[in-house]
C-alpha cells in the first residue's frame, strides 16, 4: 500500500473526500508538460501478467490554447520514450491537497479521434519485455549482478539487503527473451519483484503472510462483496517439481506438494495422484535451492488456482496496489484475509467505483 498521512488515510477510509489528479510527461529526464489535462483516466493492474500495469487517459485535443496532438517526436503525448508520472490528491481541511505518487508509465500508443486524444500507457517493465536479447546473454558472478545486467539501465534495481545472493554457475546462456530470463532467475533465487510508485524495481524475498493493510466490509465505504461463480480444473497443480544440476553434472530435484487441507490439495478429491508443474533451471545447483524454488512456485500456483475468489466494488482508494492484503467481510459475514490479484482504479471522481479481484489466503 502507498503511504499517506494519517489525516488523508482517515478521509479515504471513513467518508467522502475530494480527489485530484496530476499527470506529467517526461522524456529522457526532461519535463515536457507539468499539467496534462484529462477528461477520463483509469489504471488497471493484474499480477498474472508479466507487465501488470496499464493506464488509459483521454485528453482534450486542444486545451487552454495548447494542442495535445502527438504531432512531433517530442510532443508530450507521443510514444517515443515519453513517460507519464501520475499523482493522486486528497482534499484536506483548509483547501489543502495532499498528493501521493501512483507510478510512472510508458506511453504505448496515442491516437487522435475527433476532439480527443486517447492515450494507452503501460508499466515500466515493458522496457524489459520489448528489449529482446540480440545475442546470447552469459551471466557471470552472482544472481544480483545477473539481474542488474538484464534490467539496468532501463530500470534501476533495488535489492533488499536481507535477500541472500549466491554465485551463478558457468556455462549458462539466455536467448532472446530478456523478461523471461528475469522471471526464471527470480524463481530460482527465489525472489519477488515489484515496480514501485517511484519507478524503481524492488527485489525482495518471496512474501510470506502479511498483515492486512485495510478492512473492506459490507456497508463500509460503499463496499459490495460477492463471491464469484467461476471454477475450473485448469492449472490445478498439486505438486511442483524443481530440477537443477550440481557442479559435477548430477541431476537433482525437489518436490513440494500442495497442502491437503485445500480443495485441490495432494491426495484429496481433486485428484489423488500428483498433478505436477515442472520448473528446471541451471541456476539450481543444490537440493536446498530446488526445495526453496518449489515452495515459492507452489505458493504462487495455489494463490492463482486453489483459493476462493471475490469481486469487490468500493469507493476508490488510490493507495491500494496489486499484492496488498486486505480483510474482506463476505456476504455471509465471514472475515477473510485476501490478496489483491487485480484492480481497476478510476483516477477521477466521476470515473465510478473501484473494482478489485481478491483471493483468499486460507
C-alpha positions as a printed Julia matrix, in Angstrom:
362×3 Matrix{Float64}:
   0.0     0.0     0.0
   1.17    3.51   -0.81
   1.73    5.56    2.32
  -0.15    8.8     3.07
  -0.62   10.98    6.14
  -2.98    9.93    8.94
  -5.37   12.75    8.0
  -5.58   11.63    4.37
  -5.96    7.98    5.38
  -8.88    8.82    7.68
 -10.69   10.66    4.89
 -10.16    7.82    2.41
 -11.39    5.12    4.8
 -14.25    6.78    6.64
 -16.04    9.34    4.48
 -16.28   11.01    1.08
 -13.43   13.23    0.01
 -12.33   15.38   -2.9
  -9.93   13.75   -5.34
  -7.36   15.37   -7.6
  -5.2    14.13  -10.47
  -1.84   15.46  -11.68
  -0.2    13.98  -14.78
   3.25   14.99  -16.01
   5.04   13.99  -19.22
   8.8    13.31  -19.22
  11.3    12.18  -21.84
  14.98   11.47  -21.27
  14.89   13.18  -17.89
  13.31   16.35  -19.34
   9.9    17.59  -18.23
   7.75   18.1   -21.32
   4.46   19.01  -19.62
   3.67   19.52  -15.94
  -0.13   19.51  -16.19
  -1.62   17.18  -18.78
  -5.4    17.79  -18.84
  -7.62   14.71  -18.62
 -11.33   14.18  -19.15
 -11.11   10.48  -18.23
  -8.36    8.39  -16.64
  -8.03    4.96  -15.05
  -5.49    2.28  -14.16
  -5.66   -1.5   -14.38
  -3.24   -3.88  -12.67
  -3.11   -7.68  -12.85
  -0.48   -9.77  -11.04
  -0.86  -12.64  -13.51
   0.62  -10.56  -16.35
   4.34  -10.1   -16.96
   3.75   -6.34  -17.21
   0.95   -5.87  -14.67
   0.03   -2.19  -15.07
  -1.92   -0.36  -17.79
  -3.19    3.23  -17.74
  -5.68    4.81  -20.13
  -6.22    8.57  -20.46
  -8.5    10.74  -22.53
  -7.05   14.19  -23.17
  -8.76   17.11  -24.95
  -7.17   17.69  -28.34
  -6.92   21.38  -27.56
  -6.96   22.81  -24.06
  -6.07   26.31  -22.8
  -4.76   27.2   -26.23
  -2.41   24.17  -26.34
  -2.58   21.35  -28.88
  -2.06   17.93  -27.29
  -1.94   16.03  -30.58
   1.2    13.82  -30.8
   2.41   15.53  -33.98
   6.13   15.77  -33.16
   8.71   13.37  -31.75
   8.96   15.42  -28.57
   5.22   16.05  -28.14
   4.26   15.34  -24.51
   1.85   12.58  -25.54
   3.9    10.93  -28.29
   5.09    7.32  -27.9
   8.81    7.99  -28.4
  10.13    7.3   -24.93
   7.7     9.63  -23.17
   6.87    8.64  -19.59
   3.83    9.7   -17.6
   4.19   10.47  -13.91
   0.8    10.06  -12.22
  -0.03   11.61   -8.85
  -3.33   11.42   -6.99
  -4.5    14.02   -4.49
  -6.76   14.0    -1.44
  -8.53   17.21   -0.41
  -7.79   18.08    3.23
  -9.16   20.77    5.51
  -8.45   24.38    4.64
  -8.43   23.77    0.87
  -5.17   21.85    1.15
  -4.39   18.95   -1.16
  -2.08   16.06   -0.28
  -0.61   14.41   -3.37
   0.95   10.96   -3.45
   2.61    9.26   -6.37
   0.79    6.42   -8.1
   3.54    5.49  -10.54
   5.48    6.0   -13.77
   4.13    4.62  -17.03
   5.49    4.3   -20.59
   3.27    5.75  -23.31
   2.48    2.82  -25.59
   0.12    4.49  -28.06
  -1.56    7.83  -28.7
  -4.44    8.24  -31.11
  -6.46   11.31  -32.07
 -10.18   10.81  -32.55
 -12.34   13.87  -33.05
 -11.74   16.32  -30.23
  -9.87   13.85  -28.0
  -6.52   12.14  -27.75
  -6.66    8.58  -26.4
  -3.54    7.5   -24.52
  -2.53    3.97  -23.58
   0.42    3.64  -21.2
   1.95    0.57  -19.55
   4.16   -0.29  -16.6
   7.92    0.24  -16.68
   8.62   -3.49  -17.07
   7.54   -3.12  -20.7
  11.04   -1.7   -21.33
  12.42   -5.12  -20.41
   9.69   -7.09  -22.17
  10.28   -5.42  -25.55
  14.11   -5.46  -25.25
  14.81   -8.9   -26.71
  18.37  -10.17  -26.39
  20.15   -9.74  -29.75
  22.84  -12.29  -28.81
  23.08  -15.0   -26.12
  23.49  -13.47  -22.67
  26.02  -15.29  -20.5
  25.6   -14.4   -16.83
  28.59  -14.27  -14.54
  29.34  -13.52  -10.92
  26.12  -13.58   -8.83
  22.33  -13.64   -9.16
  22.15   -9.97   -8.19
  24.68   -8.85  -10.8
  22.97  -11.01  -13.44
  19.61   -9.42  -12.66
  21.11   -5.94  -12.89
  22.73   -6.88  -16.2
  19.38   -7.93  -17.65
  17.47   -4.86  -16.45
  19.69   -1.82  -15.99
  19.9     0.92  -17.23
  16.27    0.69  -18.36
  15.21    0.4   -14.7
  17.16    0.95  -11.51
  17.21   -2.23   -9.42
  16.92   -2.03   -5.62
  17.72   -5.37   -3.96
  16.7    -5.98   -0.35
  19.81   -6.46    1.78
  18.08   -9.38    3.53
  17.93  -11.34    0.26
  20.77  -13.89    0.17
  22.84  -13.62   -3.01
  24.82  -16.52   -4.48
  27.17  -17.31   -7.35
  25.86  -18.19  -10.8
  27.19  -21.45  -12.29
  29.16  -21.16  -15.51
  28.01  -22.13  -18.97
  24.53  -20.55  -18.84
  23.1   -18.81  -21.9
  19.88  -16.81  -22.14
  18.43  -16.46  -25.64
  16.13  -13.65  -26.86
  13.51  -13.45  -24.09
  15.03  -10.99  -21.62
  12.0   -10.73  -19.31
  11.56  -14.5   -19.38
  15.17  -14.83  -18.2
  14.42  -12.39  -15.39
  11.46  -14.42  -14.15
  13.4   -17.69  -14.38
  16.17  -16.15  -12.28
  13.65  -14.93   -9.71
  12.02  -18.35   -9.37
  15.42  -19.99   -8.95
  16.63  -17.44   -6.37
  13.73  -17.34   -5.1
  12.71  -13.68   -5.06
   9.83  -11.35   -5.97
   9.9    -8.08   -7.91
   7.62   -5.08   -7.9
   7.8    -1.82   -9.81
   7.48    0.85   -7.14
   5.48    4.04   -7.46
   8.84    5.86   -7.84
   9.69    3.84  -10.94
  12.32    1.55   -9.41
  12.37   -2.24   -9.48
  12.22   -3.58   -5.93
  13.59   -7.1    -5.39
  12.65   -8.85   -2.15
  12.35  -12.3    -0.66
   9.03  -14.03   -1.5
   6.32  -12.53    0.66
   5.0   -14.68    3.47
   1.85  -13.93    5.39
   1.34  -10.17    5.62
  -0.85   -8.14    7.92
  -3.92   -6.67    6.18
  -3.49   -3.03    5.18
  -7.22   -2.31    5.17
 -10.59   -3.86    6.0
 -13.3    -3.96    3.32
 -16.71   -4.82    4.73
 -20.31   -4.7     3.59
 -21.81   -1.3     4.19
 -18.45    0.41    4.86
 -17.27    2.83    2.22
 -19.91    1.63   -0.19
 -18.28   -1.77   -0.42
 -20.16   -4.68   -2.01
 -18.54   -8.08   -1.69
 -19.72  -11.06   -3.71
 -18.23  -14.49   -4.31
 -17.61  -15.18   -7.97
 -19.16  -18.23   -9.59
 -16.07  -19.19  -11.61
 -14.47  -22.6   -11.04
 -12.11  -24.59  -13.28
  -9.74  -27.55  -13.21
  -7.27  -25.64  -15.36
  -3.83  -25.17  -13.74
  -4.93  -27.19  -10.72
  -1.41  -28.35   -9.9
  -0.96  -30.16   -6.59
   2.81  -30.63   -6.87
   5.82  -28.65   -8.08
   8.97  -30.38   -9.27
  12.04  -28.1    -9.35
  15.09  -29.56  -11.12
  18.68  -28.43  -11.32
  22.23  -29.63  -11.91
  25.07  -29.96   -9.42
  28.59  -28.79  -10.27
  29.63  -32.37  -11.16
  26.72  -32.74  -13.59
  24.46  -34.75  -11.29
  20.76  -34.08  -11.9
  18.87  -33.1    -8.75
  15.3   -32.21   -7.9
  12.91  -31.41   -5.07
   9.14  -31.85   -4.97
   6.67  -29.76   -2.98
   3.09  -31.0    -2.65
   0.04  -28.82   -2.11
  -1.25  -28.95    1.43
  -4.06  -31.44    1.9
  -6.43  -29.0     3.64
  -7.19  -27.08    0.44
  -9.82  -28.12   -2.13
  -7.09  -29.07   -4.61
  -4.59  -30.46   -2.13
  -2.5   -33.51   -2.95
  -4.28  -36.77   -2.11
  -7.67  -35.09   -1.94
 -10.8   -35.43   -4.1
  -9.49  -33.13   -6.84
  -7.03  -35.85   -7.9
  -5.46  -38.46   -5.61
  -2.45  -38.61   -7.96
   0.19  -35.91   -8.47
  -0.67  -33.18  -10.99
   2.83  -31.7   -11.31
   4.19  -28.38  -12.52
   7.81  -28.71  -13.69
  10.44  -26.0   -13.3
  14.01  -26.57  -14.45
  16.9   -24.15  -14.26
  20.72  -24.44  -14.36
  20.74  -21.8   -11.61
  19.64  -24.54   -9.18
  22.81  -26.36   -8.05
  21.77  -27.86   -4.68
  18.75  -29.77   -3.41
  18.12  -26.96   -0.9
  17.89  -24.44   -3.76
  15.49  -26.75   -5.61
  13.36  -27.01   -2.48
  13.19  -23.24   -1.97
  12.18  -22.74   -5.62
   9.48  -25.43   -5.48
   7.99  -23.98   -2.29
   7.84  -20.47   -3.79
   6.31  -21.62   -7.07
   3.75  -23.79   -5.26
   2.65  -20.82   -3.16
   2.09  -18.77   -6.33
   0.2   -21.56   -8.09
  -2.05  -22.14   -5.07
  -2.77  -18.43   -4.89
  -3.77  -18.4    -8.55
  -5.89  -21.56   -8.73
  -6.86  -23.0    -5.37
  -8.09  -20.04   -3.34
 -11.61  -18.61   -3.32
 -12.05  -15.55   -5.49
 -14.12  -12.47   -4.69
 -15.08   -9.4    -6.66
 -15.23   -6.12   -4.74
 -16.69   -2.79   -5.71
 -15.82    0.11   -3.44
 -15.1     3.8    -3.13
 -11.75    4.37   -4.91
  -8.69    4.05   -2.68
  -5.62    5.12   -4.65
  -3.29    3.71   -2.01
  -4.18    0.08   -2.79
  -1.85   -1.92   -5.03
  -1.88   -5.41   -6.51
  -0.36   -7.75   -3.93
  -1.7    -5.87   -0.9
  -3.51   -7.94    1.73
  -6.98   -6.76    2.79
  -9.59   -8.17    5.15
 -12.84   -8.9     3.34
 -16.19   -9.42    5.04
 -18.2   -11.54    2.63
 -21.97  -11.52    2.22
 -22.25  -14.4     4.71
 -20.41  -12.24    7.29
 -17.19  -14.24    7.19
 -13.94  -12.31    7.62
 -11.18  -13.45    5.26
  -7.67  -12.14    4.65
  -7.24  -11.84    0.88
  -4.54  -10.7    -1.53
  -5.4    -8.25   -4.29
  -4.76  -10.05   -7.58
  -6.07   -7.38   -9.95
  -7.68   -3.96   -9.71
  -9.24   -1.21  -11.74
  -8.78    2.28  -10.31
 -10.53    5.37  -11.74
  -8.27    8.36  -11.32
 -11.09   10.92  -11.46
 -14.03   11.35   -9.08
 -16.51   10.93  -11.94
 -14.93    7.65  -13.04
 -17.14    5.4   -10.94
 -16.25    2.8    -8.31
 -13.02    0.9    -7.87
 -13.12   -2.83   -8.57
 -10.85   -5.44   -7.0
 -10.4    -9.15   -7.59
  -9.05  -10.76   -4.45
  -8.14  -14.32   -3.48
  -8.48  -15.8    -0.04
  -5.19  -16.58    1.7
  -6.75  -19.53    3.52
